[in-house]
């Protein structure tokens, strides 16, 4: 393990955040993402919700079938970042184990929160937060 990096998801566009996080994970760093519920997803909210619902529908049947998409903000973000990692290789599986996602500040201490990296993106015209999307999934 090289370094522990903490990213703040508040106001960050998901795709840009995820690409930076994925690269850091593959370099061997341990990553924590706080405020997962406030990450922005650009585009129409309804289309994104329908995409997740379609994937959830594939997993209906017995508990052995997948894919499984979660209805909790932090676990949904972790599941979506998993799609950007090469899970068919050992380095991708090891990288995924080093990823932690938190709603709010999680269980991090004040000392950890001093070195938080933030993203300053322009907010897209059509966007929604992970919190709004999860609310639609229920």
Number of C-alpha atoms within 10 A of each C-alpha: 9 9 11 14 17 22 22 22 24 19 20 24 23 20 16 11 20 19 14 11 23 22 14 17 24 18 14 16 19 21 22 20 26 25 20 29 24 22 23 24 21 17 13 12 17 11 10 15 16 13 11 17 14 11 14 16 14 12 15 13 9 7 8 9 10 14 12 17 16 16 16 17 24 21 17 19 21 19 15 14 19 18 11 16 20 15 14 8 9 10 15 17 15 15 23 23 11 16 18 17 23 21 18 17 16 13 9 13 9 9 7 11 14 9 12 13 13 14 14 10 11 9 13 12 9 11 14 20 21 22 18 15 19 17 12 14 14 7
